[in-house]
């Protein structure tokens, strides 16, 4: 069964979400936090669009506005992470969860 097309949830249009997004990106220094072979991605604003990504997706029980549940990702890394979460969900392995060391950094200062 193919995943449903992604549509914007109303939560993403709220003032709280916009403030959460800004806080997540500011904490990351406006730079992607993904790690490739232990090296932090160099993609950063304003040259690269960044996504404030929910580490544990809202539909998997992640908190929508808890900054601890956020990471800054460039488009490439956001797509990889989101697709991985969808595969886990489709394979019925339970909630897609981020684990440290799985390619995304909890260290917001690494490599700066």
Backbone bond lengths (Angstrom), bond angles and torsions (degrees), N, CA, C in turn:
res aa  C-N    CA-C-N  psi(-1)  N-CA   C-N-CA  omega(-1)  CA-C   N-CA-C  phi
1 X - - - 1.438 - - 1.530 108.80 -
2 X 1.302 116.49 129.84 1.465 121.80 -179.59 1.528 110.05 -77.40
3 X 1.347 116.81 147.71 1.463 119.21 177.95 1.527 110.86 -66.62
4 X 1.308 115.07 150.41 1.458 120.56 176.40 1.528 109.24 -66.44
5 X 1.342 117.36 146.21 1.462 119.40 176.57 1.533 109.85 -59.07
6 X 1.299 116.17 142.36 1.453 120.45 -178.60 1.520 109.94 -78.34
7 X 1.313 116.16 131.47 1.455 122.15 175.74 1.524 108.12 -125.44
8 X 1.322 115.78 150.45 1.461 120.24 -178.81 1.522 109.73 -70.17
9 X 1.319 115.89 126.50 1.453 121.96 175.78 1.528 107.83 -80.81
10 X 1.309 116.72 150.73 1.465 120.52 -178.61 1.522 112.11 -61.04
11 X 1.341 118.34 -24.43 1.458 120.70 179.74 1.531 110.69 -58.55
12 X 1.335 117.48 -31.52 1.462 120.97 -177.89 1.530 113.16 -74.13
13 X 1.305 117.18 -9.36 1.459 121.41 -178.34 1.526 112.48 -100.79
14 X 1.330 117.42 2.13 1.459 121.17 -175.65 1.530 112.26 -86.41
15 X 1.313 114.70 159.52 1.461 121.18 174.82 1.523 110.54 -62.46
16 X 1.348 116.86 -39.05 1.461 120.35 179.09 1.526 111.23 -61.09
17 X 1.320 116.74 -41.43 1.465 119.36 179.93 1.522 111.20 -67.35
18 X 1.318 117.31 -41.96 1.473 119.81 178.69 1.531 110.69 -60.75
19 X 1.336 116.78 -40.29 1.477 120.32 178.28 1.532 110.13 -67.00
20 X 1.342 117.48 -40.88 1.459 122.06 177.58 1.518 110.05 -60.77
21 X 1.328 116.74 -46.96 1.462 121.77 -179.56 1.524 110.67 -57.45
22 X 1.334 116.11 -48.10 1.467 120.06 -178.45 1.521 110.28 -62.64
23 X 1.328 118.13 -41.27 1.465 121.52 -179.75 1.529 110.93 -64.98
24 X 1.325 117.35 -40.77 1.473 121.57 179.49 1.532 109.77 -63.45
25 X 1.329 116.75 -47.11 1.470 120.01 -178.83 1.520 111.50 -67.60
26 X 1.350 117.20 -40.72 1.466 120.40 178.13 1.530 110.68 -61.25
27 X 1.341 116.77 -44.27 1.462 121.21 -179.26 1.529 110.81 -60.53
28 X 1.324 116.76 -33.37 1.468 121.52 -179.42 1.530 112.21 -84.91
29 X 1.308 117.48 2.69 1.456 119.93 -178.03 1.516 112.26 68.36
30 X 1.350 116.47 26.16 1.462 122.79 -179.53 1.524 112.08 56.84
31 X 1.325 114.70 38.13 1.461 121.77 -179.35 1.530 109.55 -136.09
32 X 1.322 116.11 143.06 1.464 121.82 179.41 1.526 109.48 -57.60
33 X 1.331 116.33 136.91 1.457 121.52 -178.55 1.524 113.89 -97.41
34 X 1.308 117.70 -0.22 1.467 119.83 -178.34 1.521 110.56 -67.73
35 X 1.316 114.35 149.29 1.455 121.82 177.32 1.523 109.40 -111.81
36 X 1.312 116.56 132.76 1.463 123.24 172.68 1.517 106.76 -115.79
37 X 1.326 116.26 112.18 1.469 121.32 -177.51 1.528 111.22 53.38
38 X 1.330 116.18 40.11 1.457 121.54 176.97 1.514 115.27 81.42
39 X 1.339 117.68 0.92 1.462 121.72 -179.60 1.524 108.75 -109.65
40 X 1.325 115.52 128.75 1.461 120.20 -178.69 1.522 111.10 -67.73
41 X 1.321 115.20 136.21 1.465 122.56 177.08 1.529 109.64 -56.35
42 X 1.329 116.57 142.84 1.468 120.68 -178.64 1.520 113.37 -94.94
43 X 1.331 118.32 -3.35 1.467 120.36 179.73 1.525 110.42 -64.53
44 X 1.331 115.13 133.07 1.462 120.39 -175.99 1.520 110.35 -149.87
45 X 1.331 114.86 159.01 1.466 120.24 172.92 1.518 107.56 -75.07
46 X 1.295 120.39 150.78 1.461 127.80 4.38 1.528 113.71 -90.42
47 X 1.336 117.62 -4.45 1.465 119.82 -177.52 1.521 112.59 -68.31
48 X 1.311 117.07 -27.83 1.461 122.28 -175.43 1.524 109.56 -128.85
49 X 1.310 116.28 136.12 1.469 120.11 175.58 1.522 108.92 -72.17
50 X 1.328 115.83 131.94 1.450 121.17 177.55 1.520 110.65 -110.32
51 X 1.319 115.33 149.44 1.453 122.48 176.67 1.521 107.90 -112.04
52 X 1.320 116.65 135.27 1.460 120.94 169.28 1.522 104.47 -85.62
53 X 1.318 115.54 105.54 1.454 122.60 -173.08 1.522 110.93 -97.87
54 X 1.334 116.14 138.19 1.459 120.86 172.59 1.530 107.74 -79.24
55 X 1.316 117.28 115.79 1.455 122.25 -177.95 1.527 109.22 -55.77
56 X 1.326 115.88 -51.73 1.460 120.96 169.98 1.525 104.87 -103.01
57 X 1.319 116.30 114.41 1.452 120.49 -175.12 1.523 110.84 -58.25
58 X 1.327 115.57 147.51 1.453 121.45 -178.62 1.522 110.56 -54.44
59 X 1.323 117.60 -43.11 1.463 120.41 -178.63 1.524 112.88 -68.04
60 X 1.332 116.51 -12.21 1.458 121.29 176.75 1.530 111.42 -103.23
61 X 1.322 116.31 11.21 1.464 120.81 176.49 1.510 115.11 100.54
62 X 1.329 117.75 4.55 1.458 120.59 178.81 1.518 111.62 -73.52
63 X 1.321 116.03 146.74 1.465 121.24 179.90 1.522 109.76 -74.08
64 X 1.307 116.28 133.15 1.469 121.85 -174.34 1.521 113.85 -69.78
65 X 1.340 118.61 -31.92 1.464 119.55 -173.89 1.524 113.96 -127.03
66 X 1.320 117.77 17.01 1.459 121.39 175.31 1.525 107.64 -84.59
67 X 1.310 116.60 118.38 1.467 120.83 -177.01 1.534 111.09 -60.00
68 X 1.329 117.56 -29.35 1.467 120.80 177.66 1.524 111.45 -65.07
69 X 1.329 117.76 -18.03 1.464 121.93 178.07 1.530 110.64 -99.08
70 X 1.306 116.93 25.95 1.456 120.44 -178.91 1.507 112.85 -129.37
71 X 1.333 114.77 148.57 1.462 121.76 174.20 1.521 107.75 -147.61
72 X 1.314 116.20 148.87 1.454 121.87 177.36 1.522 108.86 -89.08
73 X 1.331 115.86 126.95 1.461 120.59 179.04 1.526 109.96 -133.24
74 X 1.332 115.88 141.50 1.462 120.83 172.46 1.535 107.67 -72.23
75 X 1.297 117.10 170.08 1.456 121.21 -177.72 1.518 113.45 -57.10
76 X 1.316 117.09 -42.84 1.470 120.84 -179.62 1.519 111.58 -62.05
77 X 1.328 116.30 -49.70 1.462 119.63 -178.18 1.533 111.87 -71.06
78 X 1.322 117.51 -32.77 1.460 120.12 176.60 1.529 110.03 -64.27
79 X 1.318 117.15 -42.48 1.472 120.44 178.63 1.527 111.21 -63.18
80 X 1.329 116.52 -43.18 1.462 120.61 179.19 1.528 110.19 -60.89
81 X 1.330 116.94 -48.39 1.460 121.28 -177.49 1.523 110.96 -64.69
82 X 1.326 117.35 -44.71 1.460 121.28 -178.54 1.521 111.28 -65.62
83 X 1.310 117.08 -42.33 1.467 119.91 178.30 1.526 111.35 -64.26
84 X 1.319 116.87 -38.30 1.463 121.03 177.45 1.541 110.11 -61.89
85 X 1.329 116.43 -43.99 1.466 120.53 178.87 1.525 110.79 -62.78
86 X 1.324 117.05 -39.52 1.471 120.32 178.66 1.525 111.22 -65.21
87 X 1.321 116.92 -41.61 1.462 120.28 179.39 1.530 109.93 -61.80
88 X 1.315 116.74 -45.24 1.464 119.82 178.45 1.530 110.53 -59.61
89 X 1.316 116.35 -42.67 1.463 120.80 -179.93 1.525 110.39 -64.90
90 X 1.328 117.18 -44.34 1.460 121.01 -179.66 1.525 112.09 -65.85
91 X 1.314 116.17 -33.86 1.458 120.43 179.86 1.525 112.14 -80.96
92 X 1.334 115.37 2.92 1.459 121.07 175.59 1.517 112.42 59.20
93 X 1.311 116.24 37.27 1.472 120.73 179.31 1.524 111.10 -90.88
94 X 1.290 117.29 12.40 1.455 120.23 -177.39 1.507 110.24 94.03
95 X 1.295 115.66 -170.06 1.463 121.53 -176.22 1.521 110.58 -64.76
96 X 1.319 115.65 135.96 1.462 121.14 175.73 1.520 107.76 -72.99
97 X 1.299 116.81 122.18 1.459 120.97 -176.29 1.523 110.56 -127.36
98 X 1.293 114.79 143.73 1.461 122.00 173.97 1.518 107.85 -82.54
99 X 1.312 116.33 136.32 1.455 120.15 173.43 1.515 107.95 -126.33
100 X 1.334 117.51 136.45 1.456 119.32 178.24 1.523 110.02 -54.08
101 X 1.320 115.25 139.94 1.450 120.49 -179.57 1.512 113.11 91.28
102 X 1.326 117.01 -2.24 1.459 120.33 -179.37 1.528 111.09 -90.41
103 X 1.309 117.53 17.36 1.456 120.38 176.56 1.505 113.99 109.66
104 X 1.322 118.60 -4.92 1.451 121.99 -180.00 1.512 108.15 -124.77
105 X 1.291 114.91 138.53 1.455 120.72 -171.92 1.518 111.74 -93.09
106 X 1.318 115.77 134.92 1.454 120.82 169.46 1.532 109.08 -87.26
107 X 1.314 116.68 -10.86 1.456 122.68 179.95 1.518 108.25 -85.53
108 X 1.332 116.55 111.04 1.458 119.91 -176.29 1.522 112.57 -83.07
109 X 1.318 117.54 -3.51 1.459 119.06 -179.98 1.511 112.60 -112.71
110 X 1.310 117.20 -7.57 1.459 121.36 -175.94 1.516 113.62 -53.77
111 X 1.296 116.27 130.14 1.456 121.52 174.97 1.499 115.49 77.87
112 X 1.323 118.55 4.91 1.476 118.96 179.37 1.487 110.85 -82.44
